[in-house]
Amino acid sequence: MILQTNVNAGSRLASLVIDVLTFMAACFGFFIITLIIDLFKPLTVKANEVVPYFVTTPLLMALSLGLTFYLCKDGINGRSIGKNMLQNQVVRNTTREAASPLRCLIRNLFCLFWPLELIITLANPSRRLGDIVAGTKVVTYYPPTTAQPKVSFIKVMTPVIICIATFFTLAATYPMFIHSLPVKTVVNTLTSNDDEYDRTAYNKAESEALEKLYSDSLGNYLTARVKIFDPKVTHASCKTIYIEYQLNENYLKRDRNISGDIALLRILTEKQLYSVYPANTFTGEARYVLKEDTTQQIQMNAIGTAKE
């Protein structure tokens, strides 16, 4: 005999608290893991091209994986960690069979409207808004007497893949996301008119001249994007130079392992730079960009030895 009864508000809130705490722990764990991984590879940031920024940033990657975990938490026979502990289960409203992982994903999407869902849960613990849309309800189950369907790995993983694919799609669809963040980096300096410098401080003639020098001397290996700012307008005591070296694709195809060549490239590029601008006459930053498909790896280093 299958014994199932409607749940009470206290049980629902208790399982909710457990699930939220589990979600926070998962986000923290994912953050630590992605942060450790990120320490062993070159800095990857987003510039002026479509780059899935959050999949290479520990914090945003952890959040996306944590949200995937939370949205799919009821995927195994309608029971999250909290529901398992409180002996609750998500079932189909009509048949009272364990809800499928896809139905559970649909109902959990409405957790984004958590204030409304919380009010509805307190009024009707068995069915919140997500349950109404997904055709499900939450009941109390008794493990010894409640038959459970065999867990299908494919069915459980389907909503997980959907969530992860959605996050990747959003990252590729909204390339301006990172520029909307209140974060100031050298990328913004190279790709926009940063507030740190007045527009009249930008020395277009010298910037283009240095770009041409790199094109003539190292054009087979890289393309340089240069921004030079004069000290008389920026109130600095020396020039400020920002350079982005975009490594050519054909060069990378000849030697995929460029980690050892970065040092040589740095010597060659700085030799050209310092032949025009002695190190003690300016300060700034340079970055070497390796672009592959939808990602780019960047190594950054300071240039110039003058003090502002």
C-alpha positions, 0 to 999 in steps of 0.5 A, spaced: 500 500 500 502 506 498 501 512 503 501 519 501 499 525 505 499 532 504 505 536 507 504 542 512 507 548 512 513 547 517 515 541 514 515 545 507 519 551 510 524 546 514 526 542 507 526 549 504 532 552 509 536 545 508 535 546 500 538 553 501 543 551 505 545 546 501 545 551 495 550 555 498 555 550 500 555 548 493 556 555 490 562 555 495 565 548 493 564 550 486 567 557 487 573 554 491 574 548 485 574 553 480 578 558 483 584 553 484 583 551 477 584 558 475 590 559 478 593 554 474 592 557 467 593 564 464 588 570 466 582 569 461 578 575 461 573 578 456 575 584 451 571 587 445 569 580 442 564 575 444 567 571 450 563 567 455 566 571 461 562 567 466 565 560 465 572 562 466 571 567 472 570 563 478 565 567 482 560 567 476 562 560 474 560 557 481 554 561 481 551 558 475 553 551 477 550 552 484 543 555 480 544 548 476 544 544 482 538 548 485 534 548 479 535 540 478 535 538 486 528 534 485 531 530 479 531 524 483 524 521 484 522 528 486 526 528 492 531 534 494 536 533 500 531 537 504 525 533 502 529 526 503 530 528 510 523 531 511 520 525 508 517 529 502 516 528 495 514 532 489 509 527 485 504 528 479 498 531 481 493 527 477 497 520 478 501 521 485 507 518 481 514 521 482 514 527 478 519 527 472 526 531 472 523 535 467 517 537 471 521 538 477 525 543 473 519 547 471 516 547 478 523 550 480 524 555 475 519 559 479 523 559 485 526 565 482 519 569 484 521 566 491 517 572 495 511 570 491 512 562 492 513 563 499 507 566 500 503 561 496 507 555 500 505 558 507 497 558 504 498 552 501 504 547 503 502 542 498 502 546 491 505 553 490 505 556 483 511 552 480 507 546 482 500 549 479 504 550 472 508 543 472 502 539 474 505 537 481 504 537 488 508 535 494 506 530 499 509 526 505 511 519 503 513 513 507 519 509 504 518 502 507 511 502 503 512 507 498 514 504 491 519 508 487 521 508 480 527 506 477 532 512 477 534 513 469 540 517 468 538 520 462 532 523 465 536 526 471 541 529 466 537 532 461 535 538 465 542 539 468 544 539 461 539 544 459 541 548 465 548 548 463 547 549 455 542 555 457 548 559 461 553 558 456 548 561 451 546 567 455 554 568 456 555 568 448 548 572 447 550 578 451 557 579 450 556 586 453 555 583 460 562 584 463 562 591 460 556 593 465 559 590 471 562 596 475 569 593 474 575 597 472 580 594 468 585 595 463 581 591 458 576 597 459 582 602 457 583 599 451 576 598 448 573 605 451 574 612 453 575 610 460 574 616 465 581 616 468 583 620 462 580 626 458 579 624 451 584 630 449 590 626 453 589 620 448 595 621 443 592 618 436 598 620 432 604 617 437 599 611 438 598 609 430 606 610 429 607 605 435 602 600 432 605 601 425 612 600 428 610 593 430 606 592 424 612 593 420 617 589 425 613 583 428 607 583 423 607 576 421 607 574 429 602 579 432 597 585 431 598 591 436 593 595 439 596 601 442 593 607 446 598 613 449 596 618 453 600 625 454 602 627 461 600 634 460 593 633 460 592 627 465 596 630 470 601 625 471 609 626 471 610 621 465 606 618 459 602 612 460 602 607 455 597 601 454 598 595 449 594 589 447 598 584 443 594 580 439 597 573 437 596 571 430 592 565 429 597 562 423 603 563 428 599 559 434 598 553 429 605 552 428 606 552 435 600 550 440 605 550 446 606 558 446 608 558 454 615 558 452 615 563 447 611 568 451 618 570 454 621 571 447 615 575 444 616 579 450 623 581 449 622 582 442 616 587 443 619 591 449 625 592 445 621 595 439 617 599 445 623 601 448 627 603 442 622 609 441 620 610 449 625 609 454 623 605 460 624 611 465 619 616 460 613 612 461 609 607 465 603 602 463 601 595 462 601 590 456 597 584 455 599 578 450 592 575 447 591 568 445 584 567 441 581 560 440 574 559 438 570 563 443 575 564 449 581 568 449 587 567 454 591 573 456 598 574 460 599 581 463 605 585 465 607 592 467 611 596 462 615 602 463 619 604 470 617 611 471 613 613 477 607 617 476 
